[in-house]
Amino acid sequence: MREVAIAIIYESYGMASTPPKLLMQLRDPIPTIVYPGHWGLFGGHLDPGETPEEALKRELLEEIQYDLPHHQYLGDYGDDSVRRHVFSVPLHVPMTELSLQEG
């Protein structure tokens, strides 16, 4: 079974009365990737021997150049083909300081 780590990234700064913004990506329209052209969360597959936390940190560095300061594990769910490990991730920098590398 394939395993992936998924980040629900939200702004953690600003006024308390303002609802936090979520960060998502519009996936590239490449037919060979999973869900091309769809909106999705950041994250990706676990490499052999890698923990979900290690995969999450690696994927966020690869995808948006974000060095994860901390996170909260929310749980996991799956089906016969993939298990998804879901994390809550606060964003401690403005979204404009991130650099999208792949989608």
C-alpha positions in Angstrom: 0.0 0.0 0.0 1.3 3.5 -0.9 1.5 6.1 1.9 1.4 9.8 1.6 1.7 12.8 4.0 -0.7 15.7 3.4 -0.4 19.2 4.9 -3.4 21.5 5.7 -1.4 24.7 5.7 -3.0 27.8 7.2 -1.9 31.3 8.1 -1.1 31.6 11.8 -0.6 35.3 12.0 -2.7 38.4 11.6 -5.8 39.6 13.4 -7.7 37.1 15.5 -11.0 38.4 14.0 -9.8 37.5 10.5 -10.4 33.9 9.4 -7.2 32.1 8.5 -6.4 31.5 4.8 -5.6 28.0 3.6 -2.8 27.3 1.2 -3.6 25.0 -1.7 -2.0 24.3 -5.1 -3.5 24.0 -8.6 -1.8 20.8 -9.8 0.0 20.9 -13.2 -2.0 19.7 -16.2 0.4 16.8 -16.8 -1.6 13.6 -17.5 1.0 11.4 -15.8 0.6 12.9 -12.4 -2.1 12.2 -9.8 -5.1 14.5 -10.2 -3.7 16.7 -13.0 -5.3 20.2 -13.2 -7.1 19.8 -9.8 -6.8 21.8 -6.6 -5.0 19.9 -3.8 -3.1 20.1 -0.6 0.7 20.0 -0.4 2.6 16.8 0.5 3.5 13.6 -1.2 4.6 10.0 -1.0 6.7 8.5 1.8 10.1 7.2 0.6 11.1 3.7 1.8 11.9 3.8 5.6 10.7 7.4 5.9 8.2 8.4 8.6 5.1 10.5 7.7 6.7 13.4 9.6 10.0 13.1 7.6 8.1 12.9 4.4 6.0 16.0 5.3 9.1 18.1 6.0 10.9 16.9 2.8 7.8 17.5 0.6 7.2 21.0 1.9 10.8 22.0 1.3 10.7 20.5 -2.2 7.4 22.0 -3.1 7.3 25.5 -1.5 10.7 26.0 0.1 9.0 26.0 3.6 11.1 24.7 6.5 8.5 23.3 8.8 8.9 24.7 12.3 6.2 22.5 13.8 3.0 20.6 13.0 0.2 18.6 14.5 -0.7 15.1 13.4 -4.5 15.0 12.8 -4.8 11.3 11.8 -4.9 9.0 8.8 -7.4 7.5 6.5 -7.2 5.3 3.4 -8.5 2.7 1.1 -7.0 -0.4 -0.5 -4.4 1.5 -2.5 -3.2 4.5 -0.4 -3.0 5.6 3.3 -3.1 9.4 3.8 -1.4 10.9 6.9 -2.9 14.3 7.5 -1.1 17.2 9.4 -2.2 20.7 10.5 0.7 23.1 9.6 0.8 26.7 10.6 2.4 29.1 8.2 4.7 31.5 10.0 5.7 33.6 7.0 3.7 35.5 4.4 2.5 33.4 1.5 4.4 35.7 -0.8 7.7 34.5 0.7 7.1 30.9 -0.4 8.5 29.7 -3.7 6.3 27.2 -5.6 8.6 24.6 -7.2 6.3 22.0 -8.5 2.6 21.3 -8.7 
